[in-house]
Amino acid sequence: MKRRDFLAGSAACSLAALTGQALAQSGPLTKIIFPFAAGGGGDALCRLLAQHIGPLLDRNIIVENRTGGDGLIGIKAVKGANPDGTTVLVTTGPTMYLLPMVETTPSFDAAKDFVPVSQLVRFEFCVFVGTAVPAEVKDFKQFVAWLKANPDKATFGVPSNGTIPHFSGSRLEQALGIKLTRVAYRGSAPIINDLVRGHMPFAISTLTDAIPQHRAGNIRILAVGNETRSPFLPDAPTLKENGIDLVADAWYGMWLPAGASTDFAKKLSEAAAAALAKPEVKEKLLAIGLIPVGSTPEGLTRQLAANTAFWQPVVKETGYKITN
């Protein structure tokens, strides 16, 4: 496991400056634990939040990447942390509700082991095809007809097993009545490469990863998994518009360890909402495919419960499990 500490504010927020007068001028050092590697959209979100929430709460905030176990290492670090408000978890919603579903012995219970703070941003998934699918297949319904006529080619790629794209494929298989073969990759980039080269017919992955090659004409996005059309690609219809009862978007949320003050959770939620509402923050997030949302702690609880209720029977029917 690699552990990296990154500063979210100015040079005055360095660890050396957290002594003497600096301590007298600001609140306690706070860590945002992000359970995935640095460099991606979620990591950028954390650093923007640290930069803009810190002054609102009069705190120095750093971001710590605790990677490993598909997010489990960082989640467990926050679960076991002192609930004094100085350790915060930011991770994807699916990590919080899917991991307990697929583990043979769940390592945590999101509702019992954490105090909700806020839903932060959401991001989107889509169904897209590559050069192995004839150019005359222009839309999702034509693609379904092509799959039915070519069942030996009904293979799709996903960025990883145990994810929203994985279980979206299972849901799609049920809805279409077509046997689909799933191939798990390590991320979106190798999937897209295989689609461009004609090695894989179609895939389910994040919209922002697929858009550049879609606009270049190398792949074709046929449907998005949102409740409504995406602001990033408004011409692409949703799966629901195509008669598929499936909403497969995802989001990032913020939690504190169980036992933390609910009053502080509310204060932190309000600070996060204020940061997300800043024009410069919204612009940077939208540029990387993240749509600012912001919510109350109660709103996060409702979102987590709704997603859990929707995906639990889908996951259970697949029988997919990981040994922990």
C-alpha positions as MATLAB code, in Angstrom:
seq = 'MKRRDFLAGSAACSLAALTGQALAQSGPLTKIIFPFAAGGGGDALCRLLAQHIGPLLDRNIIVENRTGGDGLIGIKAVKGANPDGTTVLVTTGPTMYLLPMVETTPSFDAAKDFVPVSQLVRFEFCVFVGTAVPAEVKDFKQFVAWLKANPDKATFGVPSNGTIPHFSGSRLEQALGIKLTRVAYRGSAPIINDLVRGHMPFAISTLTDAIPQHRAGNIRILAVGNETRSPFLPDAPTLKENGIDLVADAWYGMWLPAGASTDFAKKLSEAAAAALAKPEVKEKLLAIGLIPVGSTPEGLTRQLAANTAFWQPVVKETGYKITN';
ca = [
       0.000    0.000    0.000;
       1.360    3.408   -0.955;
       0.607    6.348    1.261;
       0.972    9.912    0.021;
       0.159   13.169    1.772;
      -0.675   16.118   -0.419;
      -1.344   19.655    0.727;
      -4.635   21.179   -0.346;
      -3.908   24.795    0.458;
      -1.028   27.219    0.119;
       2.544   26.751    1.251;
       1.504   28.216    4.613;
      -0.470   25.028    5.207;
       2.641   22.831    5.224;
       3.183   20.557    8.185;
       6.044   22.708    9.337;
       3.764   25.721    9.445;
       1.261   23.905   11.626;
       3.274   24.821   14.712;
       3.429   28.001   16.705;
       1.438   30.914   15.375;
      -0.161   28.891   12.542;
      -1.887   26.683   15.077;
      -3.199   29.714   16.891;
      -4.681   31.065   13.666;
      -6.569   28.006   12.486;
      -8.487   24.957   13.607;
      -7.264   21.359   13.815;
      -5.531   19.622   10.932;
      -8.136   17.674    8.995;
      -7.538   14.770    6.623;
      -9.744   13.906    3.683;
      -9.106   10.216    3.059;
      -9.573    9.300   -0.600;
      -9.339    5.506   -1.093;
      -8.081    5.617   -4.673;
      -4.948    6.787   -6.458;
      -3.982   10.379   -7.091;
      -4.509   11.911  -10.497;
      -8.113   11.032  -11.351;
     -11.353   12.974  -11.198;
     -12.199   11.948   -7.640;
      -8.760   12.976   -6.429;
      -9.162   16.369   -8.135;
     -12.541   16.754   -6.417;
     -10.968   16.129   -3.013;
      -8.246   18.706   -3.583;
     -10.718   21.332   -4.731;
     -12.867   20.691   -1.663;
      -9.863   20.850    0.655;
      -8.806   24.162   -0.877;
     -12.232   25.780   -0.622;
     -13.706   24.176    2.511;
     -10.618   24.816    4.625;
     -11.092   28.596    4.870;
     -14.845   28.211    5.475;
     -14.202   25.980    8.499;
     -10.999   27.761    9.566;
      -9.072   24.509    9.173;
      -5.977   23.240    7.425;
      -7.036   20.309    5.253;
      -4.847   17.752    3.504;
      -5.809   14.943    1.145;
      -4.426   11.485    1.818;
      -4.671    8.719   -0.795;
      -5.175    5.376    0.978;
      -5.340    2.945   -1.922;
      -6.001   -0.776   -2.091;
      -8.775   -3.331   -1.846;
     -11.000   -1.581   -4.387;
     -11.366    1.281   -1.908;
     -11.641   -0.862    1.209;
      -8.296    0.176    2.742;
      -9.280    3.847    2.898;
     -12.830    3.114    4.031;
     -11.596    0.974    6.925;
      -9.069    3.668    7.884;
     -11.894    6.159    8.353;
     -14.152    3.596   10.005;
     -11.517    3.111   12.713;
     -10.565    6.777   13.065;
     -11.218    9.038   16.038;
     -14.701   10.542   15.494;
     -13.517   14.020   16.404;
     -14.241   15.535   13.002;
     -10.633   15.572   11.826;
     -10.873   12.515    9.538;
     -13.234   12.628    6.570;
     -13.987   10.026    3.909;
     -14.695   10.954    0.296;
     -15.424    8.033   -2.001;
     -17.877    6.846   -4.632;
     -21.401    5.895   -3.678;
     -21.057    2.493   -5.402;
     -18.022    1.724   -3.236;
     -20.155    2.256   -0.149;
     -23.174    0.216   -1.229;
     -21.708   -2.402   -3.606;
     -18.706   -3.570   -1.563;
     -20.820   -4.854    1.365;
     -23.053   -6.658   -1.157;
     -20.259   -8.565   -2.864;
     -17.989   -9.382    0.092;
     -18.517  -12.837    1.590;
     -18.280  -11.199    5.025;
     -19.045   -7.461    4.785;
     -16.216   -5.339    6.182;
     -18.470   -2.399    6.997;
     -22.027   -1.147    7.105;
     -22.308    2.323    5.577;
     -25.400    3.160    7.629;
     -23.946    2.041   10.990;
     -20.219    2.710   10.684;
     -20.366    6.232    9.235;
     -22.108    9.553    9.735;
     -23.409   10.982    6.449;
     -22.280   14.438    5.366;
     -23.119   15.165    1.737;
     -23.555   13.817   -1.745;
     -20.992   15.875   -3.653;
     -21.020   15.293   -7.405;
     -22.315   12.706   -9.809;
     -20.807   11.167  -12.919;
     -22.275    9.174  -15.759;
     -22.018    5.875  -17.606;
     -22.889    4.977  -21.166;
     -23.215    2.116  -23.648;
     -20.954    2.496  -26.670;
     -19.905    0.391  -29.645;
     -16.732    0.094  -31.676;
     -15.701   -0.695  -35.214;
     -16.753   -4.352  -34.895;
     -20.368   -3.158  -35.056;
     -21.400   -2.139  -38.611;
     -21.552    1.597  -39.296;
     -25.205    1.339  -40.338;
     -26.099    0.556  -36.701;
     -26.914    4.126  -35.726;
     -28.916    3.867  -32.505;
     -29.528    1.643  -29.503;
     -32.570   -0.157  -30.898;
     -30.714   -1.010  -34.095;
     -27.855   -2.257  -31.940;
     -30.186   -4.555  -29.989;
     -31.475   -5.966  -33.288;
     -27.859   -6.533  -34.388;
     -27.068   -8.359  -31.132;
     -30.059  -10.635  -31.564;
     -28.981  -11.417  -35.114;
     -25.372  -12.024  -34.009;
     -25.516  -13.756  -30.595;
     -21.927  -14.990  -30.986;
     -20.778  -11.359  -30.866;
     -22.736  -10.371  -27.744;
     -19.608   -9.603  -25.694;
     -18.979   -6.407  -23.780;
     -16.160   -4.838  -21.792;
     -16.271   -3.219  -18.336;
     -13.512   -1.339  -16.480;
     -13.572   -3.812  -13.578;
     -15.631   -6.548  -11.970;
     -17.987   -5.725   -9.109;
     -18.774   -2.259  -10.460;
     -21.800   -0.371  -11.784;
     -20.858   -1.242  -15.416;
     -20.558   -4.924  -14.412;
     -24.013   -5.065  -12.845;
     -25.513   -2.760  -15.470;
     -24.546   -5.412  -18.009;
     -26.401   -8.015  -15.940;
     -29.454   -5.773  -15.789;
     -29.236   -5.133  -19.530;
     -29.024   -8.856  -20.191;
     -32.249   -9.387  -18.226;
     -34.066   -6.517  -19.930;
     -33.094   -7.556  -23.463;
     -33.398  -11.309  -23.008;
     -29.998  -11.744  -24.672;
     -27.100  -13.745  -23.254;
     -24.187  -11.321  -22.834;
     -20.576  -12.236  -22.094;
     -18.710   -9.818  -19.847;
     -14.964   -9.153  -20.104;
     -13.365   -7.221  -17.245;
     -10.461   -4.879  -18.033;
      -8.238   -2.708  -15.867;
      -9.803    0.656  -16.532;
     -11.529    2.303  -19.483;
      -8.513    3.015  -21.697;
      -7.780   -0.600  -22.742;
     -11.487   -1.203  -23.415;
     -11.662    1.776  -25.746;
      -8.480    0.663  -27.509;
     -10.031   -2.747  -28.168;
     -13.260   -1.185  -29.428;
     -11.382    1.112  -31.808;
      -9.416   -1.878  -33.165;
     -12.534   -4.013  -33.542;
     -11.535   -6.568  -30.906;
     -14.593   -5.940  -28.703;
     -18.105   -5.065  -29.987;
     -19.351   -2.862  -27.153;
     -18.722   -1.638  -23.638;
     -20.242    0.035  -20.608;
     -18.024    2.624  -18.954;
     -17.857    6.270  -17.911;
     -19.205    8.831  -20.325;
     -16.266   11.205  -19.972;
     -13.783    8.467  -20.910;
     -15.798    7.596  -24.021;
     -16.641   11.094  -25.300;
     -13.236   11.965  -26.874;
     -13.209    8.872  -29.116;
     -16.930    9.307  -29.835;
     -16.322   12.827  -31.073;
     -13.365   11.586  -33.121;
     -15.686    9.094  -34.816;
     -13.812    6.024  -33.578;
     -16.596    4.732  -31.322;
     -20.320    5.500  -31.054;
     -22.135    6.268  -27.813;
     -25.641    4.852  -28.222;
     -27.217    5.496  -24.799;
     -26.429    7.059  -21.437;
     -27.372    5.596  -18.076;
     -28.793    8.754  -16.517;
     -32.290    9.632  -15.405;
     -32.179   12.481  -17.931;
     -29.934   13.266  -20.885;
     -26.370   14.237  -20.105;
     -25.304   17.890  -20.259;
     -22.064   16.630  -21.820;
     -23.798   14.811  -24.682;
     -27.430   15.974  -24.942;
     -27.986   14.244  -28.306;
     -27.505   10.791  -26.764;
     -30.775    9.268  -25.503;
     -31.030    7.564  -22.125;
     -31.547    3.850  -21.639;
     -34.965    4.676  -20.207;
     -35.876    6.417  -23.445;
     -35.041    3.121  -25.140;
     -37.387    1.189  -22.893;
     -34.728   -0.110  -20.456;
     -35.628    0.493  -16.809;
     -32.099    1.231  -15.720;
     -30.473    4.323  -14.246;
     -26.748    3.637  -13.945;
     -25.055    6.837  -12.988;
     -22.874    7.198   -9.905;
     -21.647    9.806   -7.469;
     -19.107   10.807   -4.844;
     -20.112   11.366   -1.245;
     -18.598   12.480    2.047;
     -18.800   10.703    5.420;
     -17.410   10.938    8.963;
     -16.709    7.979   11.287;
     -19.575    6.722   13.439;
     -19.811    8.707   16.655;
     -18.894   12.014   15.034;
     -21.029   15.024   15.866;
     -24.100   15.347   13.665;
     -23.918   19.103   14.218;
     -20.441   19.135   12.715;
     -21.621   16.886    9.879;
     -24.263   19.493    9.046;
     -21.687   22.302    9.224;
     -19.326   20.350    6.958;
     -22.196   19.635    4.565;
     -23.015   23.337    4.319;
     -19.349   24.165    3.700;
     -19.152   21.531    0.940;
     -22.306   22.913   -0.700;
     -20.896   26.430   -0.569;
     -17.638   25.262   -2.155;
     -19.440   23.337   -4.907;
     -21.564   26.396   -5.703;
     -18.537   28.572   -6.464;
     -18.350   29.294  -10.217;
     -14.631   28.496  -10.423;
     -15.157   25.156   -8.666;
     -18.144   24.222  -10.847;
     -16.178   25.080  -13.984;
     -13.239   22.867  -12.990;
     -15.475   19.947  -12.034;
     -17.578   20.082  -15.196;
     -14.375   20.159  -17.249;
     -13.503   16.681  -15.898;
     -17.013   15.243  -16.199;
     -18.210   15.720  -12.625;
     -21.588   17.375  -12.081;
     -21.825   19.318   -8.775;
     -24.780   18.284   -6.626;
     -24.353   18.981   -2.933;
     -26.870   17.708   -0.388;
     -27.784   17.622    3.265;
     -26.708   14.628    5.382;
     -30.314   13.411    5.132;
     -30.154   13.694    1.355;
     -27.048   11.505    1.271;
     -28.775    8.919    3.470;
     -31.769    8.804    1.121;
     -29.546    8.466   -1.960;
     -27.532    5.626   -0.426;
     -30.709    3.804    0.634;
     -32.302    4.185   -2.805;
     -29.220    2.870   -4.615;
     -28.879   -0.025   -2.175;
     -32.509   -1.027   -2.680;
     -32.175   -0.886   -6.477;
     -28.894   -2.769   -6.893;
     -29.173   -5.364   -4.122;
     -31.502   -7.756   -6.007;
     -29.503   -7.267   -9.219;
     -26.231   -8.134   -7.475;
     -27.801  -11.045   -5.596;
     -29.135  -12.591   -8.768;
     -25.688  -12.569  -10.375;
     -24.227  -14.521   -7.456;
     -21.030  -12.481   -7.729;
     -18.897  -12.529   -4.558;
     -15.365  -11.645   -3.529;
     -13.534  -13.368   -0.672;
     -12.200  -10.999    1.959;
];
